[in-house]
């Protein structure tokens, strides 16, 4: 349950676990990861 750390959402995205931190994780990480998250979704 580490979503406010900034590294948790990224790791989850890499693992492919965008259940409750895909869009939020992207917006929190920055617009740089936006395309990556959109592709995963």
C-alpha positions as CSV (number, residue, x, y, z in Angstrom):
1,X,0.0,0.0,0.0
2,X,2.7,2.6,-1.0
3,X,1.0,4.8,-3.6
4,X,2.1,8.2,-2.2
5,X,5.7,7.2,-2.5
6,X,5.9,7.7,-6.2
7,X,7.9,4.5,-6.8
8,X,5.1,2.1,-6.0
9,X,2.8,3.1,-8.9
10,X,5.6,3.0,-11.3
11,X,6.6,-0.5,-10.2
12,X,3.0,-1.7,-10.4
13,X,2.7,-0.3,-13.9
14,X,5.8,-2.2,-15.0
15,X,4.3,-5.3,-13.5
16,X,1.1,-4.6,-15.3
17,X,-1.0,-4.1,-12.2
18,X,-3.0,-1.0,-13.1
19,X,-6.1,-1.8,-11.1
20,X,-6.3,1.2,-8.9
21,X,-3.2,3.3,-9.7
22,X,-3.0,3.5,-13.5
23,X,-4.4,7.0,-14.3
24,X,-3.6,8.3,-10.9
25,X,-0.1,6.9,-11.0
26,X,0.5,8.6,-14.4
27,X,-0.8,11.9,-13.3
28,X,1.2,11.8,-10.1
29,X,4.4,10.6,-11.8
30,X,4.1,13.3,-14.5
31,X,3.0,13.7,-18.0
32,X,6.1,11.9,-19.2
33,X,4.6,8.6,-18.2
34,X,1.1,9.5,-19.4
35,X,1.6,7.8,-22.8
36,X,3.0,4.7,-21.2
37,X,0.1,4.4,-18.8
38,X,-2.4,5.1,-21.6
39,X,-0.8,2.3,-23.6
40,X,-1.1,-0.1,-20.7
41,X,-4.8,0.8,-20.2
